[in-house]
Amino acid sequence: MSNINWNKVKIKHVLGIAKDLPGYPDEQDLLFHIIKEMGDRKDPSFTDIQLAAQLSKDKEKIRSLLFILSNEEFIKITKVTDEKMIVKVAKNPYL
């Protein structure tokens, strides 16, 4: 995974215990998941529906976290409809 410098990753993600902690996922968990899943994909876009399914969480929880990450300028929201939100990584803190 060339898109992650493991020295910059939080210990909960290095150990793989984030899912077991209360409040999972928070915005850091979601951003780490997106960047890890992005890998070398040709299309680095993700939808809230896709992320909710991958993390077994409801779409509204994921949407609220995506808005936080957008406000912090880690992701860019490229499209929003009533049905789905499409996002891309704008800034990778793990490089």
C-alpha positions in Angstrom: 0.0 0.0 0.0 2.0 2.9 -1.3 -0.6 5.4 -0.2 0.1 4.9 3.6 3.1 5.7 5.7 2.5 3.4 8.6 4.6 5.6 10.9 1.8 8.2 10.7 -1.1 5.8 11.4 -2.9 5.8 14.7 -2.1 2.8 16.9 -5.8 1.7 16.9 -5.5 1.2 13.1 -2.1 -0.4 13.2 -3.3 -3.0 15.7 -6.6 -3.4 13.9 -8.7 -2.7 17.1 -10.6 0.4 15.9 -13.7 -1.7 15.2 -13.8 -2.9 18.8 -13.7 0.6 20.4 -16.7 2.6 21.4 -17.9 5.2 18.9 -16.6 3.3 15.9 -16.4 4.6 13.3 -15.3 8.2 14.0 -14.1 10.5 11.2 -10.5 9.3 11.6 -11.6 5.6 11.2 -13.6 6.5 8.1 -10.8 8.4 6.5 -8.3 5.6 7.2 -10.8 3.1 5.7 -11.2 5.2 2.6 -7.5 5.7 2.1 -6.7 2.0 2.7 -9.4 0.9 0.3 -8.4 3.5 -2.3 -5.0 1.7 -2.8 -4.2 2.0 -6.5 -7.7 2.2 -7.8 -8.2 3.9 -11.1 -11.3 5.6 -9.8 -10.7 6.8 -6.3 -14.4 7.8 -5.8 -16.5 6.4 -3.0 -20.2 6.7 -2.2 -21.8 6.9 1.2 -23.8 3.8 0.3 -20.7 1.8 -0.5 -18.9 3.0 2.7 -22.0 2.3 4.9 -22.1 -1.3 3.5 -18.4 -1.9 4.0 -18.5 -0.6 7.6 -21.9 -2.1 8.4 -23.2 1.3 9.5 -26.2 3.4 8.4 -25.9 5.8 5.6 -26.8 8.9 7.7 -23.9 8.2 10.2 -21.5 7.9 7.3 -22.8 11.0 5.6 -22.4 13.0 8.8 -18.8 11.8 9.1 -18.1 12.6 5.4 -19.4 16.2 6.0 -16.9 16.5 8.9 -14.1 15.2 6.8 -15.1 17.6 4.0 -15.1 20.6 6.4 -11.6 19.5 7.6 -10.6 19.4 3.8 -9.6 15.7 3.9 -12.2 14.8 1.3 -13.9 16.5 -1.5 -17.6 16.0 -2.0 -18.1 15.7 -5.8 -21.8 15.1 -5.9 -24.8 15.0 -3.5 -28.3 13.8 -4.3 -31.1 12.5 -2.1 -29.9 8.9 -2.9 -26.1 9.2 -2.6 -23.1 11.3 -1.9 -19.9 10.8 -3.9 -16.5 11.7 -2.4 -12.8 11.7 -3.2 -9.7 12.1 -1.0 -8.4 15.6 -1.1 -5.6 15.3 1.5 -4.0 12.1 2.7 -2.6 12.6 6.2 -0.9 9.2 6.1 1.7 10.1 3.4 
